[in-house]
Amino acid sequence: MLSAVLLAGCASQSVSPATLRPEITPDDPSGQSPTADASRSPDVPLAPSSTPGPAWIATGNMLTPHAFHTSTLLLDGRVLVSGGLINDRLDGQVSAAAELYDPSRGSWSAAGGMLEARWGHTATRLPDGTVLVTGSYVGGGDPLAAAELYDPRSGQWTTTRAMSRGRGGHTATLLSDGRVLVVGGGAEDNLAEGGPRSASAELYDPDTARWTSVGTMTEARKGFTATLLLDGRVLVAGGDAGFASAELFDPDTGRWSATGSMLEGRFGHTATLLTDGSVLVAGGCACSDPGATASAELYDPGTGRWTATGSMSTARIFHTATRLADGTVLVVDDGLVDIRTSAELYDPASGHWTATATPARSRFGYTATLLQDNRVLVVGDYDDNSQASAELFDPGVGR
């Protein structure tokens, strides 16, 4: 399955579309890049670190294999991992399995099964703590429009109204008013050719469980990022057609508008909201020069302009980027065939990247989730031997 949908946008690389959703980190809650403060409960203070400096720490393995899944930080500090692909040497089986990680114990427990097997889906934590899961690629057919909800209090999955159209590889962004903006995406069987793509967008209202159309983007996109800005607008950037273009959604007006284009076309990149309100975009495929790039740039919402910042030490695509409590950004691994095991930190004050502790293993199709104590949980892989593995990044003293 996976080999049938490898993107051709980077001619020199073989990459999977499954991680074209924003990393969520965030959302990561999935599909978005929330700030560290937004993802941490105000009732849970940071615990003193037990390590003098950055380190990777082994933690319990998941109960089942996951790759190209979603990982969502819950209000109580646990992490919900759902769906994805299982590499069973038959090139992937879609999973409905879900489980919970408890950071206080370093252990996993079953969270029932989703009502639909999914990959290329999104998972978004709503204000009341429930998790909205939307869409999925479907092998050889139209993507799913179905959506469902997970309630951490009851441990139950229930259906909610379906989207207006099927989506896979789309984004889902929690807005400031509690609604969820779902944008773009496409069908799995067309990814190798790069299209077709969707420009449509819709809003989910948790109070009514209804979806409302909110027009179309100026470009139809897959392989893009969507980032909630401090002023409540959403920045959408890039795409697998080599787009350098970017645009903004304004929830107050329900309208899309163009903004400044990136300095180079990108897909499979990351976009991270920094503490000053700017957005760091790093890596991905520089489609004007096929192959992954190490370059990075910053978006200023006040001016709508992009400026270059320091480049990473290595080219990366389909990596993860997680903003830590001190404002630095942790970038881990890449999604190339010759996966590199490395991590580095971006310092917004200097605009420079520095190497940090090396993960225990390289990964592809994984997730990185910021925990309430500022550690980062990294889980999953498409490799047969490490699909259930997990580890923690501890930034060390002062975390």
C-alpha positions as CSV (number, residue, x, y, z in Angstrom):
1,M,0.0,0.0,0.0
2,L,2.6,2.5,1.1
3,S,4.8,2.0,-2.0
4,A,1.9,2.7,-4.2
5,V,1.4,6.2,-2.9
6,L,4.9,7.5,-2.7
7,L,5.1,11.2,-3.7
8,A,7.0,12.0,-6.9
9,G,7.5,15.7,-6.0
10,C,11.0,15.1,-4.9
11,A,12.4,13.2,-7.8
12,S,15.5,12.0,-5.9
13,Q,13.8,10.8,-2.8
14,S,11.0,8.3,-1.9
15,V,8.7,9.7,0.7
16,S,5.3,8.9,2.1
17,P,2.3,11.2,2.1
18,A,1.1,10.0,5.5
19,T,2.9,12.7,7.4
20,L,1.6,15.5,5.3
21,R,-0.7,16.5,8.1
22,P,0.8,19.1,10.4
23,E,2.5,17.6,13.2
24,I,0.4,18.5,14.9
25,T,3.3,18.1,17.9
26,P,0.8,19.9,18.6
27,D,-1.6,19.1,18.0
28,D,0.4,18.7,18.0
29,P,-2.4,18.1,19.2
30,S,-2.5,16.7,15.7
31,G,-2.5,18.8,12.7
32,Q,-1.5,22.0,14.4
33,S,1.4,23.5,16.3
34,P,0.2,24.9,19.6
35,T,2.5,26.8,21.9
36,A,4.0,25.0,24.9
37,D,1.8,27.0,27.3
38,A,-1.3,26.1,25.3
39,S,-0.6,22.4,25.5
40,R,0.2,22.3,29.2
41,S,-2.5,22.3,31.8
42,P,-2.1,25.3,34.2
43,D,-2.7,23.0,37.1
44,V,0.4,20.9,36.4
45,P,3.7,22.7,37.1
46,L,7.0,21.6,35.6
47,A,8.9,19.0,37.6
48,P,12.6,19.5,38.2
49,S,14.6,17.6,35.6
50,S,16.6,14.6,36.8
51,T,19.2,15.0,34.0
52,P,21.9,17.7,33.9
53,G,21.5,18.2,30.2
54,P,19.5,17.1,27.2
55,A,19.1,13.3,27.0
56,W,16.9,10.6,25.4
57,I,15.3,8.2,27.8
58,A,13.7,4.8,27.0
59,T,10.1,4.3,28.0
60,G,7.6,1.5,27.7
61,N,6.8,0.2,24.2
62,M,3.3,0.6,22.8
63,L,0.9,-2.3,22.9
64,T,0.5,-2.4,19.1
65,P,2.5,-1.2,16.1
66,H,1.8,2.3,14.8
67,A,3.2,4.4,11.9
68,F,1.7,7.4,10.2
69,H,-0.7,7.6,13.2
70,T,-1.8,10.6,15.4
71,S,-0.7,11.4,18.9
72,T,-2.8,13.8,21.0
73,L,-2.0,15.3,24.4
74,L,-5.1,15.0,26.7
75,L,-6.1,17.4,29.4
76,D,-5.0,15.0,32.1
77,G,-1.5,14.7,30.6
78,R,-1.9,11.3,29.0
79,V,-1.3,10.9,25.3
80,L,-3.8,9.2,22.9
81,V,-2.2,7.4,20.0
82,S,-4.6,6.3,17.2
83,G,-4.7,4.5,13.9
84,G,-2.0,4.5,11.3
85,L,-0.3,1.8,9.2
86,I,1.2,-1.5,10.4
87,N,4.1,-2.7,8.3
88,D,3.5,-6.5,8.3
89,R,5.8,-7.1,5.4
90,L,2.7,-6.9,3.1
91,D,3.4,-3.2,2.6
92,G,1.0,-1.9,5.2
93,Q,-2.3,-2.6,6.9
94,V,-4.6,0.2,8.1
95,S,-5.2,0.1,11.9
96,A,-8.1,1.2,14.1
97,A,-6.2,0.5,17.3
98,A,-5.8,3.2,19.9
99,E,-3.9,3.4,23.2
100,L,-3.0,5.7,26.0
101,Y,0.4,6.7,27.4
102,D,0.7,7.7,31.0
103,P,3.9,9.8,31.6
104,S,3.8,9.3,35.3
105,R,4.2,5.6,34.9
106,G,5.8,5.3,31.5
107,S,3.2,2.8,30.6
108,W,0.6,2.1,27.9
109,S,-3.0,0.9,28.2
110,A,-5.7,0.1,25.6
111,A,-8.1,2.9,24.5
112,G,-10.5,0.7,22.6
113,G,-10.6,0.8,18.8
114,M,-11.7,3.6,16.6
115,L,-14.9,3.0,14.6
116,E,-12.9,3.2,11.4
117,A,-9.4,2.1,10.5
118,R,-7.5,5.3,9.5
119,W,-4.3,6.8,8.3
120,G,-3.6,10.2,6.8
121,H,-6.2,11.3,9.4
122,T,-6.2,14.1,12.0
123,A,-6.9,14.1,15.7
124,T,-7.7,17.4,17.5
125,R,-8.3,17.9,21.2
126,L,-11.4,20.0,21.7
127,P,-11.9,22.5,24.6
128,D,-13.9,20.0,26.7
129,G,-11.1,17.4,26.4
130,T,-12.7,15.1,23.8
131,V,-10.7,14.3,20.7
132,L,-12.1,14.8,17.2
133,V,-10.8,12.4,14.5
134,T,-11.4,13.1,10.8
135,G,-10.8,11.5,7.5
136,S,-8.5,8.8,6.2
137,Y,-6.9,7.6,3.0
138,V,-8.7,4.6,1.6
139,G,-6.7,2.3,-0.7
140,G,-7.6,2.7,-4.3
141,G,-10.7,4.8,-3.5
142,D,-12.1,8.1,-2.3
143,P,-10.9,9.2,1.2
144,L,-13.2,8.9,4.2
145,A,-15.5,11.8,5.2
146,A,-16.4,10.0,8.4
147,A,-15.5,11.6,11.8
148,E,-15.6,10.3,15.3
149,L,-15.0,11.5,18.9
150,Y,-13.0,9.9,21.7
151,D,-14.1,10.7,25.3
152,P,-11.2,10.2,27.8
153,R,-13.6,10.2,30.7
154,S,-15.6,7.2,29.5
155,G,-13.0,5.7,27.2
156,Q,-15.6,5.5,24.4
157,W,-15.5,6.3,20.7
158,T,-18.7,7.7,19.2
159,T,-19.7,8.9,15.7
160,T,-20.2,12.5,14.9
161,R,-21.4,14.1,11.7
162,A,-19.3,13.4,8.6
163,M,-17.5,16.1,6.8
164,S,-18.9,17.5,3.5
165,R,-16.3,15.5,1.6
166,G,-13.7,12.8,2.0
167,R,-10.2,13.9,3.0
168,G,-6.8,12.3,3.6
169,G,-3.6,14.2,4.3
170,H,-5.6,17.3,5.2
171,T,-5.1,19.6,8.2
172,A,-7.2,20.3,11.3
173,T,-6.6,23.4,13.4
174,L,-8.3,24.2,16.7
175,L,-9.3,27.8,16.5
176,S,-9.4,30.3,19.4
177,D,-13.2,30.0,19.7
178,G,-13.1,26.2,20.0
179,R,-14.2,25.4,16.4
180,V,-12.0,23.2,14.2
181,L,-10.9,24.3,10.7
182,V,-10.4,21.4,8.3
183,V,-8.6,22.2,5.0
184,G,-7.5,20.6,1.8
185,G,-6.3,17.0,1.3
186,G,-6.8,14.5,-1.4
187,A,-7.2,10.8,-2.3
188,E,-4.5,8.2,-1.6
189,D,-4.4,6.7,-5.1
190,N,-3.5,9.9,-6.8
191,L,-0.6,10.9,-4.6
192,A,2.0,9.5,-6.8
193,E,0.9,11.9,-9.5
194,G,0.5,14.7,-7.1
195,G,-3.2,15.3,-7.5
196,P,-6.0,16.1,-7.6
197,R,-5.9,18.3,-4.6
198,S,-8.7,20.0,-2.7
199,A,-9.0,23.8,-2.0
200,S,-12.1,23.4,0.1
201,A,-12.4,24.2,3.8
202,E,-15.0,23.6,6.5
203,L,-15.5,24.3,10.2
204,Y,-16.6,21.8,12.9
205,D,-18.6,23.3,15.8
206,P,-18.4,21.1,18.9
207,D,-21.5,22.7,20.4
208,T,-23.8,21.6,17.5
209,A,-21.6,18.8,16.0
210,R,-22.2,20.5,12.6
211,W,-19.9,21.2,9.7
212,T,-20.1,24.5,7.8
213,S,-18.3,25.4,4.5
214,V,-16.0,28.3,4.7
215,G,-15.0,28.9,1.1
216,T,-11.9,27.7,-0.7
217,M,-8.2,28.5,-0.5
218,T,-6.6,30.4,-3.3
219,E,-4.7,27.1,-4.1
220,A,-5.7,23.5,-3.9
221,R,-3.2,21.9,-1.6
222,K,-1.7,18.7,-0.1
223,G,1.5,18.4,1.8
224,F,1.1,21.8,3.4
225,T,1.1,23.2,6.9
226,A,-1.6,25.1,8.9
227,T,-0.5,27.1,11.9
228,L,-2.7,29.0,14.4
229,L,-1.4,32.5,14.8
230,L,-1.6,34.5,18.0
231,D,-4.2,36.8,16.6
232,G,-6.5,33.9,15.8
233,R,-5.9,33.7,12.0
234,V,-4.5,30.5,10.4
235,L,-1.5,30.5,8.2
236,V,-1.4,27.9,5.4
237,A,1.8,27.4,3.5
238,G,3.3,25.2,0.8
239,G,2.1,22.1,-0.8
240,D,3.2,19.1,-2.9
241,A,3.0,20.9,-6.2
242,G,6.0,22.9,-5.2
243,F,4.0,25.8,-3.9
244,A,5.9,28.7,-2.2
245,S,2.6,30.5,-1.8
246,A,0.9,31.1,1.5
247,E,-2.5,32.3,2.6
248,L,-4.5,33.3,5.7
249,F,-7.9,32.3,7.0
250,D,-9.7,34.8,9.2
251,P,-12.3,33.2,11.5
252,D,-13.9,36.5,12.1
253,T,-14.8,37.0,8.5
254,G,-14.7,33.4,7.2
255,R,-12.5,34.5,4.3
256,W,-9.2,33.5,2.8
257,S,-6.6,36.0,1.6
258,A,-3.2,35.7,0.0
259,T,-0.1,36.7,2.0
260,G,3.6,36.8,1.2
261,S,5.1,33.7,-0.5
262,M,7.9,31.7,1.1
263,L,11.4,32.1,-0.2
264,E,11.2,28.7,-1.8
265,G,8.6,26.1,-2.5
266,R,8.2,23.4,0.1
267,F,6.2,20.3,1.1
268,G,6.9,17.8,3.9
269,H,8.2,20.8,5.9
270,T,7.3,21.8,9.5
271,A,5.8,25.1,10.7
272,T,6.1,26.1,14.3
273,L,4.6,29.1,16.1
274,L,7.3,30.9,18.1
275,T,6.8,32.8,21.3
276,D,7.0,36.2,19.6
277,G,4.2,35.2,17.2
278,S,6.4,34.6,14.2
279,V,6.3,31.2,12.4
280,L,9.4,29.1,11.8
281,V,9.3,27.0,8.6
282,A,12.0,24.4,8.3
283,G,13.1,21.7,5.8
284,G,10.9,19.8,3.4
285,C,11.3,19.4,-0.3
286,A,12.8,22.5,-2.0
287,C,10.9,21.7,-5.2
288,S,12.9,24.2,-7.3
289,D,15.9,21.9,-6.6
290,P,14.5,18.4,-6.0
291,G,15.7,16.8,-2.8
292,A,15.3,17.7,0.9
293,T,16.5,21.0,2.1
294,A,18.2,22.2,5.3
295,S,17.0,25.8,4.9
296,A,14.6,27.6,7.2
297,E,12.7,30.8,7.1
298,L,10.5,33.0,9.3
299,Y,7.0,34.5,8.7
300,D,6.1,37.8,10.3
301,P,2.3,38.0,10.6
302,G,2.5,41.8,11.1
303,T,4.1,42.4,7.7
304,G,3.1,39.2,5.8
305,R,6.8,38.8,4.8
306,W,9.2,35.9,5.0
307,T,12.9,36.2,5.9
308,A,15.7,33.6,5.9
309,T,17.1,32.3,9.2
310,G,19.8,29.8,10.0
311,S,19.8,26.5,8.2
312,M,19.7,23.2,9.9
313,S,22.8,21.1,10.1
314,T,21.2,18.5,7.8
315,A,18.5,18.4,5.2
316,R,15.2,17.0,6.5
317,I,11.8,16.1,5.2
318,F,8.8,14.7,7.1
319,H,10.6,15.4,10.3
320,T,9.0,16.8,13.5
321,A,9.4,20.2,15.1
322,T,8.3,20.8,18.7
323,R,8.5,24.1,20.6
324,L,9.8,23.7,24.1
325,A,9.0,25.7,27.2
326,D,12.0,28.0,26.8
327,G,11.0,28.9,23.3
328,T,13.6,26.7,21.5
329,V,12.4,24.3,18.8
330,L,13.4,20.6,18.8
331,V,13.7,19.0,15.4
332,V,14.2,15.2,15.1
333,D,15.1,12.9,12.3
334,D,14.0,13.1,8.7
335,G,11.8,11.0,6.5
336,L,14.2,10.1,3.7
337,V,14.9,6.5,2.7
338,D,18.4,6.8,4.3
339,I,17.0,8.1,7.5
340,R,19.4,10.0,9.7
341,T,19.3,9.6,13.5
342,S,19.9,13.1,14.8
343,A,18.2,16.0,16.6
344,E,18.9,19.7,16.9
345,L,17.6,22.8,18.6
346,Y,16.7,26.2,17.0
347,D,17.3,29.3,19.2
348,P,15.0,32.1,18.0
349,A,17.1,34.7,19.8
350,S,20.2,33.9,17.7
351,G,18.6,32.3,14.7
352,H,21.1,29.4,15.0
353,W,20.7,25.7,15.2
354,T,22.8,23.5,17.6
355,A,23.1,19.7,17.8
356,T,21.6,18.0,20.8
357,A,21.5,14.5,22.2
358,T,21.0,11.8,19.6
359,P,17.8,9.6,19.7
360,A,18.3,5.9,20.3
361,R,17.0,5.1,16.8
362,S,16.0,6.6,13.5
363,R,12.3,6.7,12.7
364,F,9.9,7.2,9.8
365,G,6.2,7.9,10.1
366,Y,6.5,8.7,13.8
367,T,5.0,11.5,16.0
368,A,6.5,13.8,18.6
369,T,4.3,15.1,21.4
370,L,5.1,17.8,24.0
371,L,4.2,16.5,27.5
372,Q,3.1,18.7,30.4
373,D,6.5,18.4,32.0
374,N,8.3,19.7,28.8
375,R,9.6,16.3,27.8
376,V,8.8,15.1,24.3
377,L,7.3,11.7,23.6
378,V,8.5,10.2,20.3
379,V,6.6,7.0,19.2
380,G,6.2,4.7,16.3
381,D,8.1,3.8,13.1
382,Y,7.4,2.0,9.8
383,D,10.4,-0.3,10.3
384,D,9.4,-3.9,11.1
385,N,11.6,-4.0,14.2
386,S,10.6,-0.8,15.9
387,Q,6.9,0.0,15.1
388,A,5.9,-0.1,18.8
389,S,8.9,1.6,20.2
390,A,8.9,4.8,22.2
391,E,11.4,7.2,23.8
392,L,11.5,10.5,25.6
393,F,13.5,13.6,25.0
394,D,14.4,15.4,28.3
395,P,15.8,18.9,27.8
396,G,17.5,18.7,31.1
397,V,18.0,21.3,33.8
398,G,15.3,23.9,33.8
399,R,12.9,22.0,31.6
